[in-house]
């Protein structure tokens, strides 16, 4: 847990967070007493969602205290008890409502979770804004002013909740390395990103579109409201790179829009437009990014082994077919290595399945260290692995990598404080001499691997040597000849 342990320390930490959120509301104030972004709504929801109901009394005291600091007059006079209670009940209760779903959530935000959050945020901010109208001094306003008050509070809270809570949760998950608990591996192969798919490209597009929405009306002397156009780079970033980058782009365009609102002095009727742009930017980032992450998650599960992060059998088959087609065009030899661990079953039986899983993960890491960037390492199942070695400009590369693998796997493994030792048997088949199709290469590499085991294990065997005739001795001259 990253939360302070003692109640006093928790209250002090919450006081600091609410003080910063209160100052931020003043920083984002586009009209007197009207903030475009009320981050306290998101903070209170996060307190309920992450900390649970036990932290809400401390949140209530912190809200009252930070508001009192900015109020003139004697201490404890004019404290907004009603506003603080409304915020804790509505947004703290929203956090408690989201808490079970958040605790059961995997290490990513799914599309269903994102949609659920946006709808809950809309409902919670509507209830909170409506409750404001019954709390002094707003309960004494004339009827014709109630609509404007409702919209100003709703828009600021909606933007603050949609932007504030995801920032807290994303930061929380990063600090806890939440993704590591769900079998995700940072060293999985990913395609390089260039142009608009890159981080700099998407951020640059967001900056350009944001400035265009601000400058174009000034240049054309029109009253056109082009702020909605900033949703385009946010949508693009979410769909291409996921929730995290989508949210960063949304934060960038929102910061530019808020800064412009302060510089240009937005009229009262323009504040709600700004708040809606902020809220919809965050909602778009979450929904589009979650849709991307769902697709990427499905792709990873279909192509990579969950335990080791290596290519799985399906991915291996596809990659082998692809490399064979490329070898046919370039006429560069290709090698296929089949690897079976010697002694793995004994380690698994002696130390348990948890230690066996850890051993397989370490083996995967060592195999990656032995190959080139262009090679493909796969786990075919159990303790069987394979390596595709394309573009062999010299066949000596195969033996060099094979013996490097044997040496690395012979080194001891640390497993839960105990040391384990294994070895490997490796079979090699070459294209085109040992086969031209995936089926032929797999069959001959598998046969060569079993030949390595027959020769005593911890061996590298080539398919070409299996059926080779034994060397013949030179005939000795007959006696007396």
Secondary structure, DSSP 8 states (H G I E B T S, - for coil): --S-SSHHHHHHHHHHHHHHHHHHHHHTEEETTEES--HHHHHHHHIIIII-GGGHHHHHHHHHHHHHHTS-SSTTTT--HHHHHHHIIIIIHHHHHHHHHHHH--SS--HHHHHHHHHHHHHHHHHHHHHHTTSTTGGGS-HHHHHHHHHHHHHHHHHHHHHHHHHHHHHHHHHTTGGGGGT--TTS------GGGSHHHHHHHHHHHHHHHHHHHHHHT-----GGGHHHHHHHHHHHH-HHHHHHHHHHHHHHHHHHHHHHT--HHHHHHHHHHHHHHHHHHHHHHHHHHHHHHHHHHHHB-TTT-SB-HHHHHHHHHHHHHHHHHH--EEEEEEEEEESHHHHHHHH-HHHHHHHHHHHHHHHHHHS-TT-EEEEEETTEEEEEEEEESSTHHHHHHHHHHHHHHHS-EEETTEEE--EEEEEEEEETTT-SSHHHHHHHHHHHHHHHHHTTSS-EEEHHHHSS----------TT-
